Amino acid sequence: MTQAFNPRTGEPVGREVPDSSATEVSAAIARAQDCAQWLADLPHNRRAELLHALATALRDNETSLVELADAETALGDRRLTGEIARSAAQLDMFADVLDDGAFCEAVIDHADPQAVPPHTDLRRMLVPLGPVAVFAASNFPFAFSVAGGDTASALAAGCPVVVKAHPSHPNLSVRTAELLSATLEKVGAPSGVLEIVHGHEAGTLLVTDPRITAVGFTGSTRGGRALFDLACSRPDPIPFYGELGSINPVVVTEAALSRRAGEIATGLVGSFTLGAGQFCTKPGAVFVPAGQGFADRVVEAVGDTEPAPLLNAKIRDGYLAGVTALGSAPGVRTVLAPRTGTGYSVYPAVFTVDATTFVERIDLLAEECFGPSTVIVEYSSAEELAGALAALPGSLTASLHAEPVDPPAAELLATLRKKVGRVIFNGWPTGVAVTWSQHHGGPWPSTTVPLHTSVGATAIRRFMRPVTFQDVPDGLLPEALREDNPLGIPRRVDGVLR
């Protein structure tokens, strides 16, 4: 059984939700498999209608969903209302992706006996993988949960989804799945397009079931790595798109610090305390010139910040263990000590360390500490900074604060882009826009597959694979590859984009 708890008080909230049995998990996967061909064959415009209908259902039920979500997550009405809007916008965006049609990557090479070597008629496009498992995240009960981006992009790709609900918000997960399933039924979709299961064992069963063709995951490095290994060790290994741990380094140049120290300190505090530090893009390591008193400015900017509740007891305990380890590490100075409040609430914590010690203790200091803490790394020379950046593991983002004309800026940008999937100039990483150009991914351990994104239009690519059709009669081809282009989509024909 899964019981939710109010993070503000630590008291139980809502009813217990039973874990799914092995039989129930298998039945959910079977229903998804049964409708996989129907969804794959559904015309793009009809698939887009399904997504628009789901977006409308979220908006129409905003008040009741926010109330339920706040009881289980304590994220607040304003944050949750914005998150529903984001989730609905994601669904609408993927409907636009379907209407555009370029996601198919349709390519046609007509037969050419004069080519070297000669070739017959070849036509290539992306096709859906099949049933997909999605693991919901704790920190985004809408945008990375049952109705989140992984679900939206998989459905857009033409793949049925089986969601493994997160235990932090089980009642919300049940209600969201009921709402979306009812909406799908109203627009003519068969059962199985969207399924939900509960419990730790259900997650293992999903990843290892031969009918599941891919997995989307957002969560801890430890949990994600265990599931990733399961996916890879199957007799038929499948892609596991995991978003795991990230410290999202921030680099501040001497010129930027001398001109905007107070502004940068305030911005940093706003970023690493946003959502009680429970963002995958929270800046966890900040590299600044030594001897400038930046840490004191950060503490001043924190001021009388109220404690904020973490999502559950496990996350709170993990945060406290993490900041305790940081504070007790040799060479690390605590400039703002961690404290706890009522329920699962905690106060911000700030630490400083020199760049040399940072490299020596990289395994601890570059590990994500989920919650409102950050480590300020002081460097005394360009060489020290370069050495520390070279030692960093992969992250989702990196931020550079520099002046427009700043000699180190170009080299630092070149260094940082090797480590991350998104580079920010004079800004902060928290907040991930849902756009066509967004990339939310990065080298290990931030993600398991840095070639792909979990946010933005190209997230659909994760759940599709290419197939080439050779000399197939026009009437038997998918519409996207037929000679008259009935869908009117962009295609590359004989090497020319049309």
RODREN-948916 format. One record per residue: x, z, y of N, C-alpha, C in turn. Coordinates in steps of 0.2 Angstrom, whole numbers, plus 5000, padded with zeros to 4 digits. Layout:
# residues N
XZYXZYXZY;...
//
This chain:
# residues 498
500450004994500050005000500450005006;500249975011500549975018500150005023;500450055026500150095032500550085038;500150065043500450055050500450125054;500850125058500950195062500950175070;500650215074500750205081501450225083;501750175086502450195088502550245094;501950255098501950295103501950375101;501650385095501550445092501750465086;501950405082502150415075501550425070;500950425072500350445068500150385065;499850385059499550335056498950295060;498850235059498350195063498150145058;497450135059497150085055497150095047;496850055043496750065036497450045032;497450075026498050045022497849975019;498349935019498349875016498649865010;498349845004498649844998499149794997;499649804994500149754992499849704987;500149644988499849584984500249594977;499849584972500049584965500449524964;500849524958501149454956500649404955;500049424952499549374951499249344957;499149394962498849364969499349324972;499949334972500449294975500449224972;500449224965500449164962499849124963;499249154964498649124966498649094973;498949124977499049104984499449044984;500049044981500448984980500148924977;499748944972499348884969498848854973;498548894977498048864982498448814987;499048844989499448804994499648734991;499848744985500048684981499548634980;498948654979498348614977498148574984;498248604990498048564996498648524999;499248534996499848504999499848435000;499548394995499548324996498948305001;498448345001497948335006498248335013;498548385015498848405021499348345023;499748335018500348285019500048215021;499448195018499148135019498648135025;498548185028498048195034498348155040;498048105043498248075048498548115054;499048095057499348135062498848165068;498348125070497848145075497448195072;497248195065496848245062497248315062;497848305060498348365059498348395066;498448355071498448385078497848425080;497248395078496648435079496548495076;496848505070496948575066497348625071;497848595073498248645077497948665084;497648615087497248635093496648685092;496348675086495848725084496148795083;496648795080497048865079497148895086;497448855090497648875097497048905101;496448865100495848885103495548955101;495648965094495449025091495849085093;496449075094496849135097496649155104;496549105108496349115115495649145115;495149125111494549145111494449225109;494949245105494949305102495449355105;495749335110496249375114496149445114;495549465117495449535118495549585112;495149565107495149605101495849595097;496149545097496849535094497349585098;497349585105497849625109497649695107;497049715107496949785106497149805099;497149765094497349785087498149785087;498449735090499149725090499449785094;499149805099499449865103499449935099;498949935095498850005091499450005086;499649945084500149945078500849935081;500949905087501649895090501749925096;501349955100501449985106501749945111;501749875111502049825115501649825122;501049845122500749845129500249785129;499749785133499249735134499549675137;499949685143500249625146500749585142;501149615139501649585134501249545129;500749575126500449545120499949495122;499649495128499249445131499749385132;500349395135500749335136500949305129;501049345124501249325118500749285114;500149305115499549255112499549195116;499649195122499749125126500249085124;500849115122501449075120501249045113;500949085109500849065102500349005102;499849015106499348955107499648895110;500148905114500448845117500948815112;501248855108501648825102501248775098;500648805096500248765092500048695096;499848705102499648645106500248595107;500848625108501448585108501548545102;501548575096501648535090501048485089;500448495091499948445091500248385096;500548395101500848345105501348305102;501748345098502348315094502048265089;501448285086501148245081500848175085;500548185090500348135094500848085096;501448115098502048065100502248025094;502348055089502548015083503248005081;503648025086504448015085504748055080;504348115079504648165074504648135067;504348075065504348045059505048015058;505447995063506047965063506047895059;505447855061505347795057505847745059;506147715054506647665055506547605050;506547545052506447485048507047435049;507347415043507847365043507547305038;507347255042507047195038507647165033;507347135028507847105023508347055027;508947055026509447015029509946995024;509846935021510346905017511046885020;511046885026511646865030512046925032;511846985031512147045033512747055028;513247095030513847115026513847185025;513647205019513447165013512647155014;512347105011511647085012511247145010;510647145012510147205010509447175010;509047215006508347195006507947235011;507347235011506947275016506947345015;507147385020507247455019506847495025;506547545023506147575028506147655027;506347695032506447765031506047805036;505847865033505447905038505547975034;505348025038505248095036504648115033;504648145027503948165024503948245023;503348275022503348345021503648365015;503948435015504248455009503748485004;503248515006502748545002502648615004;502348665000502148735002502748765004;502748805010503248835014503048915014;503548955013503549025014503749045021;503349085024503549115031503549185031;504149215033504149295033504049315041;503549345042503349375049503849425051;503949425058504449475061504049525064;504449585065504149645067504049645075;504549615078504549615086504149565089;503849515086503349475089502749465085;502249505085501749505081501249445081;501349405086501049335087501549285086;502049275091502449215091502949205085;503049265082503449255076503149285070;502449285069502149315064501649265061;501049285059500649245055500449175059;500349185065500149125069500749105074;501349115071501949105075502249035074;502849025077503148955077503348925071;503548965066503648945059503048915056;502548955057501848925054501648865057;501648865064501448805068501848745066;502548755066502948695064502848665057;502748715052502648695045502048655045;501448685048500848645047500848585051;501248575056501348515060501648465055;502148485051502548445047502148415041;501548455040501148435034501248475028;501448545029501648585024501148645024;500848665019500448725018500848785019;500648835021501048895023500748955019;501248995016501049065013501449115017;501149155021501449205025501549265022;502149295022502249365020502249405026;501649445026501549485032502049545033;502149565040502649615041502349685040;502649735037502249795036502149835043;502449815048502349855055501649835058;501349785056500749765059500249735054;500149775048499749745043499049725045;498649765048497949755050497949695055;498349695059498349635064498549565060;498949575055499149515051498549495047;498149545044497549525040497049495045;496949515050496449495055496649425057;497249415059497449345061497349295056;497549315050497549265044496749245043;496349295043495649285043495349235048;495549255054495349205060495549135059;496249125057496449065057496149025051;496049065045495849025039495049005040;494749045044494049035045493948965050;494448965055494448905059494648845055;495148845051495348795047494748765042;494348815040493748795036493248755040;493148785046492648755050492848675052;493448665052493648595054493848555048;493648575042493648535036494248545032;494648595033495248595029495048635022;495348615017495248655011495648725011;495448765006495748835006496448825003;496948865006497648855004498048835009;497848805015498248775020498648835023;498348895024498648955026498449015022;498949045019498849105014499249155017;499049225015499449275017499549325011;500149355010500249405005500649465008;500649525005500849585008501349615003;501849655005502249695001502949665000;503449714999504149694998504149644992;503849664986503949624980503649554981;503149544985502849484987503349434990;503749464994504349414997504749394992;505049434987505449404982505149354978;504449364976504149314972504049254976;503949254982503849194986504449144986;505049184987505649144988505849114981;505749144975505949124969505449084965;504849074968504349034965504548954965;504548924960504748844960504248804964;503648824966503248784970503348794977;503748844979503948854986504548804988;504448764993504948714994505448735000;505348785004505748805010505448875012;505948905016505748975018505948975026;505549005030505649025036505649105037;506249125040506349205040506549225047;506349275049506549315055506649385054;507249415054507249485052508049505052;508149555049508849585049509349545045;509949555046510449515043510449535035;510449605034510449625027509849595023;509249605025508649575022508649505021;508849465027508849395027509449375022;510049405022510549385017510349385010;509949445008509749455001509249394999;508749375004508349325002508649255002;509149245007509549185007509849175000;510149224998510549224991510049204986;509449234986508949214981508749144981;508649114987508449044988509049004985;509649024986510248974984510348984977;510149034974510249054967509749024962;509148994965508648974961508948914957;508648894951508848834947508748774952;508248774956508148724961508248754968;508848764971508948794977508548754983;508348794987507848774993508148794999;508048755005508248775011507948845014;508348885016508148955019508348955026;507848955030507948945038507949025040;508449055040508449125042508749135049;508349175053508649205059508849275058;509449295059509649365057509949405063;510549415063510849465068511249425074;511149445080511449415085511649465091;512249455094512449505099512449475106;512349405106512249365112512749385118;513349375117513849395122513749365129;513949405134513949395141514649395144;514849345148515449345151515449345158;515749385162515749395169516449375172;516449325176517149315179517349365185;517949365187518149405192517749385199;517749325200517449295206516649315206;516349305201515649325200515549405201;515949445198515849515199516049535206;516549505209516649525216516149515221;515749465220515249445224514549465222;514449485216513749495214513649555209;514149605209514149655204513449695204;513149715209512549745209511949705206;511949645208511449595205511549585198;512149575195512249565188512149625184;512349685187512149755183511349755183;511049745188510249755188509949705183;510249645183510049595178510149605171;510749635170510949655163510449715160;510349765165509849815162509149785161;508949745165508249715164508249675157;508849645155508849605149508949655143;509349695143509549735137508949795136;508549805141508049855140507349825139;507349755140506649725139506449725132;505749745132505449765125505849815121;506149865125506549915121507049885118;507349835120507949805117507849775110;507149755109506949725102506849655103;507349625106507349545106507949525103;507849465099508449435095508949415100;508749405106509249375112509549435116;509449495114509649545119510449545119;510649545126511449545127511749615124;512149605119512449665116513149685117;513449635120514149635122514349605129;514549635133514649605140515349615142;515649555143516449555145516549555152;516849605155516949605163517649625164;517849605170518549625172518649705172;519249725170519349795170519449825177;519349895177519449925183519049915189;518449885188517949865194517349915194;517349965190516750015190516149985188;516149925184515449895182515049945178;515349975173514950025169514550075173;514850095179514450145183513850115186;513950055188513450015191512850005187;513049995180512449985175512050045174;512450105174512150165173511650185179;511950165185511550175191510850135191;510950075188510350025188509850045182;510150085177509650105172509250165175;509550205180509150255184508750295179;508150305181507650345178507150305173;507450265170507050215165506750265160;506150255159505750295154505850275147;505850315142505950295135505450245133;505550205129505150155126505050155119;504450155116504450155108504750095105;505050105099505250055095504750045090;504749995086504149965083503950015077;504450045074504350085068504850135066;504750175062505250225061505950205058;505850145054506450115051506950085057;506650055061506950025067507250085071;506850135073507150195077507750225073;507650235067508250265063508850225063;508750155062509250115063509650105069;509250115075509550115081509950175082;509650235080510050295081510650295077;510650275071511250265067511750225070;511550165073511950115076512350145083;511950175087512250205093512650265092;512550305086512950355084513650335082;513650275078514250245076514650225081;514250185086514650165092514950225096;514550275097514850325101515450365098;515450365092515950405088516550365086;516550295088517150255086517750265091;518350275088518950285092519050225097;519150245103519250195109518650175112;518050205110517350185113517150245117;516950235124516750285128516050275129;515650335128514950335130514850345137;514550305141514350315148513650325149;513250315144512550335145512350355137;512250415136512150445129511450425127;511350405121510650395118510250455117;509650455119509150515118508550485115;508150525112507450515109506850545113;506350505113505750535116505150545111;504550545112504050555108503950495103;503650515097503450455093504150425091;504150355091504750315090505150295096;505050335102505350315108506050335109;506450295112507150305113507350285120;507850315123508150295129508750245129;508850215134509450165134510050195133;510550165130511250185129511750135131;512350155134512850105136513550135134;513950095132514650105130515150065133;515750085134516250045136516850045131;517249985131517849985127518249935130;518949935129519349885131519349825126;519649765129519549705125519949715118;520549745119521049755113520649795107;520349845109520049895104519449855102;519049815106518549775103518649735098;519249695098519449655093519649695087;519949755088520249795082519649815078;519049835082518449865078517849815079;518049745078517549695079516949705074;517049725068516549735063515949785065;516149835069515649885071515449855078;515849835082515649825089515349755090;515349715086515049645086514449645081;514249705079513649705075513049715079;512449685078511849695082511649765081;511449795086511149865086510449855089;509949845085509249835088508949885091;508849875098508649925102508949925109;508849965114509049965121509749995122;510249955119510949975120511349915121;511949925125512449875126513149895126;513649855125514349875125514649835130;514949865135515349835140516049835138;516349775138517049765135517449745142;517949785143518349765149518949735147;519149675150519749635149520149635155;520849635154521349645159521649575161;521549525157521849465158521449405155;521549345157521249285153521449285146;522049305144522249305137521849355133;521749415136521349465132520649445131;520349415136519649385136519649335130;520149285131520149235126520149255119;520549305118520649335111520049375109;519649405113519049435111518549385110;518449335114517949285112518049245106;518749235104518849205098518649245092;518649315093518449355087517749365086;517349335091516649345090516349315084;515849345081515449305076514949255080;514549215076514049175079513449215082;513149185087512549215090512149155092;511549185094510949135096511149105103;511449155108511549135115512249165117;512449135122512949165126512849145134;513049195138512849195145513549195149;513649155154514149155158513949165165;514249215168514149225175514749215179;514749155183515249135187515049105193;515449085198515349055204515348975203;514948945207514948865206515648835206;516048855210516748835210517148895207;517348895201517648955198518148925192;518748925193519248895189519148905181;518948965179518948985172518248955169;517748935173517048925171517048865165;517448815167517348755162517648775155;518248805155518548825149518148875145;517848925149517448975146516748945143;516448895146515848865143516048825137;516648795137516848755131517048805125;517248865127517348915121516748945119;516248965123515648995121515148945117;515148885119514748835115514948825108;515548845106515748845099515448905095;515248955099514949015095514249025095;513848975099513148995100512748925100;512048935100511648875100511348865107;511448915112511148905119511648945123;511848905128512348935133511948935140;511948995143511549015149512049025155;511948995161512448995166512049035172;512349095174512049135179511349155177;511249175171510549195169510649245163;510049255160510049305155509649275149;509849295143509649265137508949285135;508649345137508049365134507449315137;507049295133506549245135506749175132;506349155128506549085125505949035126;506048995130505548945132505348895126;504748885126504448835120504448765123;504948725122504948665125505248615120;505248545122505548495118506348505117;506648535122507348535122507648595120;507248645118507448715116507848715109;508348755109508748765103508848835102;508448865097508548935095508848945088;509448945088509848945082510548955084;511048965079511748975080512148985074;512748985074513148995069513049065065;513249075059513149135055513449195059;513149255060512549275056511949265060;511949235065511349225069510849185066;511049135062510549095058510949075052;510549055047510849025040510948955041;510648915045510748845046510748825053;511348825056511348815064511248745066;511048705061510848635063510148635066;509748685064509048685066508848735070;508248735073508048775078507348805075;507148865077506548895075506048895081;506248875087505848865093505948795096;505448765098505448705101505248645097;505148585099504848535096505248515089;505848515089506248495083506248545078;505948605079505848655073505448615067;505048565069504648535064505148505058;505748485061506248445056506448485050;506348555051506548595045506148585039;505548565040505148565034504948495032;505448445033505348375031505948355028;505948305024506548265022506448195022;507048155022506948085023506848045016;506447995016506347955011506447885013;506747835009506847765011506447725006;506047685008505647635004505947565004;506047544998506447474998505947424995;505847374998505447314996504747334994;504447394997503747414995503247364999;502747344996502247304999501947335005;501747305010501547335017500947375016;500447355012499847395011499947455007;500547465004500747525000501147575004;501347555010501847595014501447645018;501747705020501447755024501347715031;500847735034500647695041501247695046;501647745046502147745050502647695049;502647665043503147615042502847545041;502247535042501947475041502147425047;502047365045502347315050502047315057;501347315056500947315063500947385067;501347435064501347495067500647525070;500247535065499547555067499547625071;500047665070500047725074500247725081;500647665082500847655089501447705091;501847725086502347775087503047735088;503547775091504147745093504547735086;504847675085505247665079505847625081;506347625076506947585077506947535072;506847465074506747415070507347365071;507647355065508247315065508847335070;508847405071509347425075509147435083;508547415084508347425091507747475092;507747515096507247565097506647535101;506047535098505447505101504947555101;
//
